[in-house]
């Protein structure tokens, strides 16, 4: 209980520091208010979709039950029964075109080539079709598709999976599972103890899975598929060469970027970065410049083994008003998947919002010559721009890698 109280106090303290910050607290509170309104509208639309989905499912179940009873009672014509069997073949075997189907008074005869491992499932599935009384197996089974022309070139379709094991859940499934998860989490919190903690974690997992519609292995980072993508465009009233030269000196970024603590160049085109993560925990990684087009493009990526795998590029284009259109594209893999990204947002370490604020400071620094960061005024005079040529270093590294 003491641990939970300590965690709660730490979370409340971090939240108070984040929202009551004298420099950016007001803007952050406004963003939270806007997001709360947006979330309310999204939830409302979600409940409406889930309600329609539930109603349609009820109608579908009733229609299927009625049709099943009717089909069982009637004697379908042979042509209808053959059509029913052919429509099911694609789910029961990998080469449905290789099987010939004939029906006569409820007896279905199957002829053609089939893989030996599919025979049992195929016969059982056909026998369950309404109107089928008997299945006569006259097929030729083969252990391998080699040298059998009719069994070439078609991969078996995946059998339908139970909805809870599918990657994307329907609105009705998300609503029901999320409601059950919330109830389980509340019950576990009230019960307490070991089993209460287990039920609370399970309920929270169900609720998170329902809200995000993402697989659990992707949420916790087991599956390296979920990436956070950031795309920002900004017009700066400064010439392209000035903006490009300024951006090349990334070791100056911590002076006006709130989330960066230190950036130092380890060798030409490579650097070591230290950033402030969730709860003020430092995160470090190494990066390298991968592509350089002077006054047009800078691209980078983190080196293998970095705790935060990331890559991105910056494009510099004239905007027609003697200024620069700056386009930043960034993608990164959260250390703990999507759950880690949500936790980072909870503690105020959201890269999307941080980049918005940092680019505003960059714009002010290049246009006005000064900006405010880290509770002090930063001017261009405090950020010396020593001429730097990145292209030779990148090309030399590429040549050494090739050879």
Buried (B, 14 or more C-beta within 10 A) or exposed (E): EEEEEEEEEEEEEBEEEBBEBEEBBEEBBEBEEEEEEEEEEEEEEBEEBBEEBBEEEEEEEEEEEEEEEEBEEEEBEBEBBBBBBBEBBBBBBBBBEBBEBBBEEEBBBBBBBBBEEBBEEBBEBBEEBBBBEEBEBEBEEBEEBEEBEBBEEBEEEEEEEEEEEEEEBBBBBBBBBBBBBBBBBEEBBEBEEEEBBEBBEBBBBBBBBBBBEBBBEBBBBEEEEBBBEBEBEBBBEBBBEBBBBBBBBBBBBBBBBBBBEEBEBEEBBBBBBBBBBBBEEEBBBBBBBBBBEBBEBBBBBBEEEBEBBBBBBBBBBEEEEEBBBBBBBBBBBBBBBBBBBBBBBBBBBBBBBBBBBBBEBBBBBBEEEBBEBEEEEBEBEEBEEEEBEBEEBBEEBEEEEEE
